[in-house]
Amino acid sequence: MSLVLIADSAGTPKDWVNFETAVCYYAKDKVIWEAGSPIREFLGGHNYLGEQSKITISSILGVSGPILGSHFYDRESIYADRYVLYSRDRHLCAYCGNQFQPKELTIDHVHPRSRGGKNLWTNVVAACKPCNHKKGNKTPEEAKMHLLYVPYVPNIFEKMILRNKKILADQMEFLIGRIPKHSRIFPIQ
């Protein structure tokens, strides 16, 4: 099912929402701009003149006021979602370099949590179970297992792409133009 991209008034994306939530933004008069193409139409009741109400939802909405789900995106440095992490790392183990299915991956804290490592984007990587077990509670240097890539904090636009597997073309165009050229979102050249 397609989702609607919700952004704030400045165009910063905040969340993916279903059609019903998007209709609520329209009904509460919170939509201040629309972009992309119309993706769904909802018909309502009839007024005393016999006219039927209609709301046509665009694929990208700029809304005013509080935005649902924005707490996740305001915490830039704190790692929050394992599947976003796996996508950021292209489902590659940071130690052996092999690609895995999500169920075969684990989260490795580069500086182990048992030794004060934090749940930060810059301290977590995707690792296959054997590599994570082999590394244990050591640093990569102590385990003689070198990182094949550096963990980084994805920007808000990358997070939005990584969170949704069914992005519409106009939504992708809106997001992709705001991603740094060094991002792992782009294919390896």
VENDA-V505245 format. One record per residue. RES is the residue in three letters. SS is DSSP state (helix for helix, strand for strand, loop for the rest). BURIAL is 1 if it has 24 or more other ideal C-beta (glycine too) atoms within 12 Angstrom, else 0. Layout:
<<RES/SS/BURIAL> <RES/SS/BURIAL>>
This chain:
<<MET/loop/0> <SER/loop/1> <LEU/loop/1> <VAL/strand/1> <LEU/strand/1> <ILE/strand/1> <ALA/strand/1> <ASP/loop/1> <SER/loop/0> <ALA/loop/0> <GLY/loop/0> <THR/loop/1> <PRO/strand/1> <LYS/strand/1> <ASP/strand/1> <TRP/strand/1> <VAL/strand/1> <ASN/loop/0> <PHE/helix/1> <GLU/helix/0> <THR/helix/1> <ALA/helix/1> <VAL/helix/1> <CYS/helix/1> <TYR/helix/1> <TYR/helix/1> <ALA/helix/0> <LYS/loop/0> <ASP/loop/0> <LYS/loop/1> <VAL/strand/1> <ILE/strand/0> <TRP/strand/0> <GLU/strand/1> <ALA/strand/1> <GLY/strand/1> <SER/strand/0> <PRO/strand/0> <ILE/strand/1> <ARG/strand/1> <GLU/strand/0> <PHE/strand/0> <LEU/strand/0> <GLY/strand/0> <GLY/strand/0> <HIS/strand/0> <ASN/loop/0> <TYR/loop/0> <LEU/loop/0> <GLY/loop/0> <GLU/loop/0> <GLN/strand/0> <SER/strand/0> <LYS/strand/0> <ILE/strand/1> <THR/strand/0> <ILE/strand/1> <SER/strand/1> <SER/strand/1> <ILE/strand/1> <LEU/strand/1> <GLY/strand/1> <VAL/strand/1> <SER/loop/0> <GLY/loop/0> <PRO/loop/0> <ILE/loop/1> <LEU/loop/1> <GLY/loop/1> <SER/helix/0> <HIS/helix/0> <PHE/helix/0> <TYR/helix/1> <ASP/helix/0> <ARG/loop/0> <GLU/loop/0> <SER/loop/0> <ILE/strand/0> <TYR/loop/1> <ALA/loop/1> <ASP/loop/1> <ARG/helix/1> <TYR/helix/0> <VAL/helix/1> <LEU/helix/1> <TYR/helix/1> <SER/helix/1> <ARG/helix/1> <ASP/loop/1> <ARG/loop/1> <HIS/loop/1> <LEU/strand/1> <CYS/loop/1> <ALA/loop/1> <TYR/loop/1> <CYS/loop/1> <GLY/loop/0> <ASN/loop/0> <GLN/strand/0> <PHE/loop/1> <GLN/loop/0> <PRO/helix/0> <LYS/helix/0> <GLU/helix/0> <LEU/strand/1> <THR/strand/1> <ILE/strand/1> <ASP/strand/1> <HIS/strand/1> <VAL/loop/1> <HIS/loop/1> <PRO/loop/0> <ARG/helix/0> <SER/helix/0> <ARG/helix/0> <GLY/loop/0> <GLY/loop/0> <LYS/loop/0> <ASN/loop/0> <LEU/strand/1> <TRP/helix/1> <THR/helix/0> <ASN/helix/1> <VAL/strand/1> <VAL/strand/1> <ALA/strand/1> <ALA/strand/1> <CYS/strand/1> <LYS/helix/0> <PRO/helix/0> <CYS/helix/1> <ASN/helix/1> <HIS/helix/0> <LYS/helix/0> <LYS/helix/1> <GLY/loop/0> <ASN/loop/0> <LYS/loop/0> <THR/loop/0> <PRO/helix/1> <GLU/helix/0> <GLU/helix/0> <ALA/helix/0> <LYS/loop/0> <MET/loop/1> <HIS/loop/0> <LEU/loop/1> <LEU/loop/0> <TYR/loop/0> <VAL/loop/0> <PRO/loop/1> <TYR/loop/1> <VAL/loop/1> <PRO/loop/1> <ASN/loop/1> <ILE/helix/1> <PHE/helix/1> <GLU/helix/1> <LYS/helix/1> <MET/helix/1> <ILE/helix/1> <LEU/helix/1> <ARG/helix/1> <ASN/loop/1> <LYS/loop/0> <LYS/loop/0> <ILE/loop/1> <LEU/loop/1> <ALA/helix/0> <ASP/helix/0> <GLN/helix/1> <MET/helix/1> <GLU/helix/0> <PHE/helix/1> <LEU/helix/1> <ILE/helix/0> <GLY/loop/0> <ARG/loop/1> <ILE/loop/1> <PRO/loop/0> <LYS/loop/0> <HIS/loop/0> <SER/loop/1> <ARG/loop/1> <ILE/loop/1> <PHE/loop/0> <PRO/loop/0> <ILE/loop/0> <GLN/loop/0>>
